[in-house]
């Protein structure tokens, strides 16, 4: 279940608690924990991942390996300005690996073409994946 689904479930639970006026302290703490975890996973992790990726891309890039044919220089340029994936009317298609070798480390990303915009790619950083739907942002080539 995604972040939105979890939030909706929590809201429904809270409404039910209010309607039936049965608020158990232990249960309320669990609901609060679910809200905190959902917000962290769904909103904070992608922001942390984007910041970390931008910082890593300041290193010199030695080589790039991609499982699909993409313009590597455009991808790198776009990754340096990666933003939050605005709008949800589209979705990502099949993911493919995109690996960067810098002077200090190997950065493994997954990219997936956008379902509506052939020049847009969804970006996933597996280190910050909490599920299959947690993209860290979207780039436009």
C-alpha atoms as an extended CHARMM CRD file, in Angstrom:
* protein
*
       141  EXT
         1         1  UNK       CA              0.0000000000        0.0000000000        0.0000000000  PROA      1               0.0000000000
         2         2  UNK       CA              1.3520000000        3.4160000000       -0.8750000000  PROA      2               0.0000000000
         3         3  UNK       CA              1.6440000000        6.5480000000        1.2320000000  PROA      3               0.0000000000
         4         4  UNK       CA             -1.7320000000        7.9150000000        0.1660000000  PROA      4               0.0000000000
         5         5  UNK       CA             -3.4710000000        4.6230000000        0.9470000000  PROA      5               0.0000000000
         6         6  UNK       CA             -1.9040000000        4.5200000000        4.3940000000  PROA      6               0.0000000000
         7         7  UNK       CA             -2.9400000000        8.0850000000        5.1500000000  PROA      7               0.0000000000
         8         8  UNK       CA             -6.5190000000        7.3850000000        4.0250000000  PROA      8               0.0000000000
         9         9  UNK       CA             -6.6140000000        4.2730000000        6.2420000000  PROA      9               0.0000000000
        10        10  UNK       CA             -5.3780000000        6.2490000000        9.2330000000  PROA      10              0.0000000000
        11        11  UNK       CA             -7.9410000000        9.0140000000        8.6500000000  PROA      11              0.0000000000
        12        12  UNK       CA            -10.7420000000        6.4500000000        8.4300000000  PROA      12              0.0000000000
        13        13  UNK       CA             -9.5190000000        4.8530000000       11.6640000000  PROA      13              0.0000000000
        14        14  UNK       CA             -9.4510000000        8.2120000000       13.4620000000  PROA      14              0.0000000000
        15        15  UNK       CA            -12.9630000000        9.0580000000       12.2410000000  PROA      15              0.0000000000
        16        16  UNK       CA            -14.1970000000        5.6700000000       13.4690000000  PROA      16              0.0000000000
        17        17  UNK       CA            -12.5860000000        6.2900000000       16.8660000000  PROA      17              0.0000000000
        18        18  UNK       CA            -14.3450000000        9.6550000000       17.1210000000  PROA      18              0.0000000000
        19        19  UNK       CA            -17.7060000000        8.2730000000       15.9950000000  PROA      19              0.0000000000
        20        20  UNK       CA            -17.6180000000        5.3240000000       18.4030000000  PROA      20              0.0000000000
        21        21  UNK       CA            -15.8840000000        7.3670000000       21.1640000000  PROA      21              0.0000000000
        22        22  UNK       CA            -13.5370000000        4.5550000000       22.0360000000  PROA      22              0.0000000000
        23        23  UNK       CA            -10.0350000000        5.9320000000       22.2240000000  PROA      23              0.0000000000
        24        24  UNK       CA             -7.5450000000        3.4890000000       23.6620000000  PROA      24              0.0000000000
        25        25  UNK       CA             -4.2070000000        5.2090000000       24.4570000000  PROA      25              0.0000000000
        26        26  UNK       CA             -2.1820000000        2.2690000000       23.1460000000  PROA      26              0.0000000000
        27        27  UNK       CA             -4.1920000000        2.1970000000       19.9280000000  PROA      27              0.0000000000
        28        28  UNK       CA             -3.8680000000        5.9800000000       19.4990000000  PROA      28              0.0000000000
        29        29  UNK       CA             -0.0670000000        5.7110000000       19.8560000000  PROA      29              0.0000000000
        30        30  UNK       CA              0.0300000000        3.0230000000       17.1770000000  PROA      30              0.0000000000
        31        31  UNK       CA             -2.0240000000        5.1830000000       14.8160000000  PROA      31              0.0000000000
        32        32  UNK       CA              0.3110000000        8.1230000000       15.4530000000  PROA      32              0.0000000000
        33        33  UNK       CA              3.2970000000        5.8670000000       14.7230000000  PROA      33              0.0000000000
        34        34  UNK       CA              1.7660000000        4.8010000000       11.4230000000  PROA      34              0.0000000000
        35        35  UNK       CA              1.2400000000        8.4380000000       10.4470000000  PROA      35              0.0000000000
        36        36  UNK       CA              4.8480000000        9.3400000000       11.2750000000  PROA      36              0.0000000000
        37        37  UNK       CA              6.2780000000        6.3570000000        9.4030000000  PROA      37              0.0000000000
        38        38  UNK       CA              4.0590000000        6.9840000000        6.3720000000  PROA      38              0.0000000000
        39        39  UNK       CA              5.0540000000       10.6340000000        6.1510000000  PROA      39              0.0000000000
        40        40  UNK       CA              8.7310000000        9.7500000000        6.5900000000  PROA      40              0.0000000000
        41        41  UNK       CA              8.7590000000        7.0910000000        3.9170000000  PROA      41              0.0000000000
        42        42  UNK       CA              6.5210000000        8.8870000000        1.4660000000  PROA      42              0.0000000000
        43        43  UNK       CA              7.8320000000       12.4340000000        1.6930000000  PROA      43              0.0000000000
        44        44  UNK       CA             11.0530000000       12.8080000000        3.6660000000  PROA      44              0.0000000000
        45        45  UNK       CA             13.0550000000        9.9300000000        2.1380000000  PROA      45              0.0000000000
        46        46  UNK       CA             12.6540000000       11.1330000000       -1.4690000000  PROA      46              0.0000000000
        47        47  UNK       CA             13.8260000000       14.6190000000       -0.4860000000  PROA      47              0.0000000000
        48        48  UNK       CA             16.8620000000       13.2060000000        1.3310000000  PROA      48              0.0000000000
        49        49  UNK       CA             17.6090000000       10.9600000000       -1.6580000000  PROA      49              0.0000000000
        50        50  UNK       CA             17.4230000000       13.8670000000       -4.1520000000  PROA      50              0.0000000000
        51        51  UNK       CA             19.7630000000       15.9670000000       -2.0070000000  PROA      51              0.0000000000
        52        52  UNK       CA             22.2180000000       13.0870000000       -1.6210000000  PROA      52              0.0000000000
        53        53  UNK       CA             22.1700000000       12.3880000000       -5.3690000000  PROA      53              0.0000000000
        54        54  UNK       CA             22.7900000000       16.0450000000       -6.2600000000  PROA      54              0.0000000000
        55        55  UNK       CA             25.7460000000       16.1160000000       -3.8430000000  PROA      55              0.0000000000
        56        56  UNK       CA             27.2280000000       12.9180000000       -5.2830000000  PROA      56              0.0000000000
        57        57  UNK       CA             26.9660000000       14.2870000000       -8.8240000000  PROA      57              0.0000000000
        58        58  UNK       CA             29.4510000000       17.0460000000       -7.9530000000  PROA      58              0.0000000000
        59        59  UNK       CA             32.1610000000       14.3540000000       -8.1180000000  PROA      59              0.0000000000
        60        60  UNK       CA             33.9380000000       13.6740000000      -11.3970000000  PROA      60              0.0000000000
        61        61  UNK       CA             32.0980000000       11.0040000000      -13.3980000000  PROA      61              0.0000000000
        62        62  UNK       CA             34.4860000000        8.4370000000      -14.8610000000  PROA      62              0.0000000000
        63        63  UNK       CA             32.0360000000        6.1610000000      -16.6640000000  PROA      63              0.0000000000
        64        64  UNK       CA             28.3330000000        5.5900000000      -17.2630000000  PROA      64              0.0000000000
        65        65  UNK       CA             26.5850000000        2.3010000000      -17.9280000000  PROA      65              0.0000000000
        66        66  UNK       CA             22.9400000000        2.1280000000      -18.9370000000  PROA      66              0.0000000000
        67        67  UNK       CA             20.7870000000       -0.9110000000      -19.6640000000  PROA      67              0.0000000000
        68        68  UNK       CA             18.8110000000        1.0990000000      -22.2560000000  PROA      68              0.0000000000
        69        69  UNK       CA             19.8890000000        3.6210000000      -24.8520000000  PROA      69              0.0000000000
        70        70  UNK       CA             19.6230000000        7.1480000000      -23.4710000000  PROA      70              0.0000000000
        71        71  UNK       CA             21.6300000000       10.3160000000      -23.9890000000  PROA      71              0.0000000000
        72        72  UNK       CA             23.9610000000        9.9970000000      -20.9980000000  PROA      72              0.0000000000
        73        73  UNK       CA             25.0420000000       13.6400000000      -20.9050000000  PROA      73              0.0000000000
        74        74  UNK       CA             21.4080000000       14.8220000000      -20.9290000000  PROA      74              0.0000000000
        75        75  UNK       CA             20.5500000000       12.3850000000      -18.1460000000  PROA      75              0.0000000000
        76        76  UNK       CA             23.4680000000       13.5870000000      -15.9840000000  PROA      76              0.0000000000
        77        77  UNK       CA             22.5560000000       17.2150000000      -16.5750000000  PROA      77              0.0000000000
        78        78  UNK       CA             18.9210000000       16.5300000000      -15.6930000000  PROA      78              0.0000000000
        79        79  UNK       CA             19.8730000000       14.5040000000      -12.6000000000  PROA      79              0.0000000000
        80        80  UNK       CA             21.8080000000       17.4670000000      -11.2340000000  PROA      80              0.0000000000
        81        81  UNK       CA             18.4870000000       19.3670000000      -11.2280000000  PROA      81              0.0000000000
        82        82  UNK       CA             16.1670000000       16.5220000000      -10.2480000000  PROA      82              0.0000000000
        83        83  UNK       CA             12.8580000000       17.6420000000       -8.8000000000  PROA      83              0.0000000000
        84        84  UNK       CA              9.8540000000       16.1660000000       -7.0720000000  PROA      84              0.0000000000
        85        85  UNK       CA              7.6540000000       14.1410000000       -9.4380000000  PROA      85              0.0000000000
        86        86  UNK       CA              4.7530000000       16.5670000000       -9.8890000000  PROA      86              0.0000000000
        87        87  UNK       CA              1.4300000000       15.3100000000      -11.1340000000  PROA      87              0.0000000000
        88        88  UNK       CA              0.2040000000       11.7710000000      -11.0120000000  PROA      88              0.0000000000
        89        89  UNK       CA             -1.7190000000       11.4670000000      -14.2500000000  PROA      89              0.0000000000
        90        90  UNK       CA              1.0980000000        9.4050000000      -15.7060000000  PROA      90              0.0000000000
        91        91  UNK       CA              3.0900000000        6.5080000000      -14.3660000000  PROA      91              0.0000000000
        92        92  UNK       CA              6.4740000000        4.9430000000      -14.8850000000  PROA      92              0.0000000000
        93        93  UNK       CA              7.0210000000        2.1820000000      -17.3950000000  PROA      93              0.0000000000
        94        94  UNK       CA              9.6210000000       -0.6100000000      -17.1630000000  PROA      94              0.0000000000
        95        95  UNK       CA             12.6360000000        0.3090000000      -15.0410000000  PROA      95              0.0000000000
        96        96  UNK       CA             16.2130000000       -0.0770000000      -16.2130000000  PROA      96              0.0000000000
        97        97  UNK       CA             19.5840000000        0.2700000000      -14.5300000000  PROA      97              0.0000000000
        98        98  UNK       CA             21.7210000000        3.3920000000      -14.8500000000  PROA      98              0.0000000000
        99        99  UNK       CA             25.1220000000        3.2210000000      -13.1750000000  PROA      99              0.0000000000
       100       100  UNK       CA             27.5940000000        6.0470000000      -12.6410000000  PROA      100             0.0000000000
       101       101  UNK       CA             31.2100000000        5.4670000000      -11.6690000000  PROA      101             0.0000000000
       102       102  UNK       CA             32.6440000000        8.5450000000       -9.9540000000  PROA      102             0.0000000000
       103       103  UNK       CA             36.1000000000        9.0870000000       -8.5330000000  PROA      103             0.0000000000
       104       104  UNK       CA             34.8170000000        8.0100000000       -5.1030000000  PROA      104             0.0000000000
       105       105  UNK       CA             31.9890000000        5.5270000000       -5.6240000000  PROA      105             0.0000000000
       106       106  UNK       CA             29.5140000000        3.7470000000       -7.8620000000  PROA      106             0.0000000000
       107       107  UNK       CA             26.0200000000        5.2570000000       -7.9230000000  PROA      107             0.0000000000
       108       108  UNK       CA             23.3100000000        2.8410000000       -9.0180000000  PROA      108             0.0000000000
       109       109  UNK       CA             20.0010000000        4.3350000000      -10.1170000000  PROA      109             0.0000000000
       110       110  UNK       CA             16.9530000000        2.9790000000      -11.8390000000  PROA      110             0.0000000000
       111       111  UNK       CA             15.1990000000        5.0220000000      -14.5140000000  PROA      111             0.0000000000
       112       112  UNK       CA             11.7940000000        4.4440000000      -16.0810000000  PROA      112             0.0000000000
       113       113  UNK       CA             10.2620000000        6.2750000000      -18.9990000000  PROA      113             0.0000000000
       114       114  UNK       CA              7.0900000000        8.2340000000      -18.2590000000  PROA      114             0.0000000000
       115       115  UNK       CA              3.8970000000        6.7490000000      -19.6880000000  PROA      115             0.0000000000
       116       116  UNK       CA              2.7370000000       10.0390000000      -21.2380000000  PROA      116             0.0000000000
       117       117  UNK       CA              5.9270000000       12.0420000000      -21.9100000000  PROA      117             0.0000000000
       118       118  UNK       CA              8.6310000000       10.2170000000      -23.8790000000  PROA      118             0.0000000000
       119       119  UNK       CA             11.2830000000       12.7350000000      -22.7590000000  PROA      119             0.0000000000
       120       120  UNK       CA             10.5320000000       12.3750000000      -19.0530000000  PROA      120             0.0000000000
       121       121  UNK       CA             12.0080000000        9.6980000000      -16.7960000000  PROA      121             0.0000000000
       122       122  UNK       CA             11.1400000000        8.6490000000      -13.2640000000  PROA      122             0.0000000000
       123       123  UNK       CA             14.2130000000        8.1940000000      -11.0650000000  PROA      123             0.0000000000
       124       124  UNK       CA             14.6200000000        5.5870000000       -8.3220000000  PROA      124             0.0000000000
       125       125  UNK       CA             17.5360000000        5.3190000000       -5.8940000000  PROA      125             0.0000000000
       126       126  UNK       CA             17.3390000000        1.7440000000       -4.5360000000  PROA      126             0.0000000000
       127       127  UNK       CA             19.0820000000        2.7270000000       -1.2890000000  PROA      127             0.0000000000
       128       128  UNK       CA             15.9820000000        4.7390000000       -0.3460000000  PROA      128             0.0000000000
       129       129  UNK       CA             13.3640000000        2.3410000000       -1.6280000000  PROA      129             0.0000000000
       130       130  UNK       CA             10.7380000000        1.4790000000        0.9150000000  PROA      130             0.0000000000
       131       131  UNK       CA              8.5530000000       -0.2510000000       -1.6570000000  PROA      131             0.0000000000
       132       132  UNK       CA              8.1660000000       -0.5420000000       -5.3990000000  PROA      132             0.0000000000
       133       133  UNK       CA              6.4940000000        2.8300000000       -5.8780000000  PROA      133             0.0000000000
       134       134  UNK       CA              8.8900000000        5.1570000000       -4.0760000000  PROA      134             0.0000000000
       135       135  UNK       CA             10.4300000000        7.2790000000       -6.7990000000  PROA      135             0.0000000000
       136       136  UNK       CA             12.7610000000       10.0750000000       -5.7200000000  PROA      136             0.0000000000
       137       137  UNK       CA             11.8510000000       12.4030000000       -8.5710000000  PROA      137             0.0000000000
       138       138  UNK       CA             11.4090000000       12.9630000000      -12.2470000000  PROA      138             0.0000000000
       139       139  UNK       CA             13.7580000000       14.3420000000      -14.8950000000  PROA      139             0.0000000000
       140       140  UNK       CA             13.0330000000       15.9210000000      -18.2480000000  PROA      140             0.0000000000
       141       141  UNK       CA             15.4690000000       15.3790000000      -21.1490000000  PROA      141             0.0000000000
